[in-house]
């Protein structure tokens, strides 16, 4: 029975680590802004349940905080000029569906595509 439990625990842990690793890398999207379209690149790195990374914009790179990953779902906060913009998303293969709340243009939904390097 102990061997069966151990084998189950190893498979479960391996599944969690593999799903978390799906988010690692660069992801890009284009958003519509007041001054036209803007390209954004999101850089993600999962380490267990912790998500780190940044967003690269035409104005520079901005690291995010409070990053968490749980299987295919993740969240993080971005401080932009004293305002916290909350992000939540789901990884679906080579695509991420993400929502942001509290941005300068209001809440937004975006689809990110994996950058193949």
C-alpha positions in Angstrom: 0.0 0.0 0.0 2.9 2.4 0.8 4.4 1.7 -2.6 1.1 2.5 -4.3 0.7 5.8 -2.4 4.3 6.8 -3.1 3.8 6.1 -6.9 0.6 8.1 -6.9 2.4 11.0 -5.1 5.2 11.0 -7.6 2.8 11.0 -10.6 0.7 13.8 -9.0 3.8 15.9 -8.3 5.2 15.3 -11.8 1.9 16.4 -13.3 1.9 19.6 -11.3 5.5 20.5 -12.3 4.9 19.8 -16.0 1.8 21.9 -16.0 3.6 24.8 -14.2 6.5 24.6 -16.7 4.1 25.1 -19.6 4.0 28.8 -18.8 7.8 29.3 -18.8 9.1 31.5 -21.7 8.1 34.5 -23.7 4.5 35.2 -24.7 3.3 38.1 -26.9 0.1 40.0 -27.6 -1.0 43.3 -29.1 -3.4 45.5 -27.3 -5.4 48.5 -28.5 -4.4 51.8 -26.8 -5.4 55.4 -27.0 -2.5 56.1 -29.2 -2.8 53.0 -31.4 -1.8 49.3 -31.0 0.9 48.4 -28.6 2.9 45.1 -28.6 3.6 43.5 -25.2 5.9 40.6 -24.4 5.3 38.7 -21.1 8.3 36.7 -19.7 7.3 34.0 -17.3 9.2 31.6 -15.1 7.5 29.1 -12.7 9.3 27.7 -9.7 6.8 25.4 -8.0 3.8 27.6 -7.1 5.8 30.8 -7.5 5.6 32.8 -10.7 8.2 35.5 -11.6 8.7 37.6 -14.6 8.1 40.8 -16.4 6.2 42.6 -19.1 8.2 44.3 -21.9 6.5 47.3 -23.4 7.7 50.1 -25.8 8.2 52.1 -22.6 10.6 49.5 -21.0 10.5 46.4 -18.9 8.3 46.2 -15.8 8.7 43.3 -13.3 5.5 41.9 -11.7 4.9 40.9 -8.1 2.8 38.3 -6.2 3.1 35.8 -9.0 1.4 32.4 -8.3 0.9 29.4 -10.5 -1.5 26.5 -9.8 -1.4 23.9 -12.7 -2.7 25.8 -15.8 -4.0 28.8 -13.8 -1.8 31.8 -12.7 -2.0 35.3 -11.3 0.2 38.3 -10.7 0.1 42.0 -9.9 1.7 44.8 -11.8 2.4 48.2 -10.3 1.9 51.0 -12.8 2.3 54.5 -11.6 1.0 53.7 -8.1 -1.9 51.6 -9.4 -2.0 47.8 -8.9 -3.2 46.0 -12.0 -4.3 42.4 -11.2 -3.8 39.7 -13.8 -5.3 36.2 -14.0 -4.9 33.7 -16.7 -5.0 30.1 -18.0 -2.4 28.4 -20.1 -4.0 26.4 -23.0 -1.1 24.8 -25.0 0.6 27.6 -27.0 -2.0 30.2 -25.9 -2.8 32.1 -22.7 -6.2 33.6 -22.0 -5.7 36.4 -19.5 -7.8 39.1 -17.8 -6.5 42.3 -16.2 -8.4 44.4 -13.7 -7.7 48.0 -12.7 -5.6 49.1 -15.7 -5.6 52.7 -17.0 -8.1 51.8 -19.8 -10.2 49.7 -17.5 -10.5 45.9 -17.3 -9.2 44.0 -20.3 -9.0 40.5 -21.8 -6.2 39.4 -24.0 -4.8 36.3 -25.7 -1.1 35.7 -25.6 0.8 33.5 -28.1 3.9 31.6 -27.2 7.1 32.9 -28.8 9.0 30.1 -30.4 12.7 30.7 -30.1 
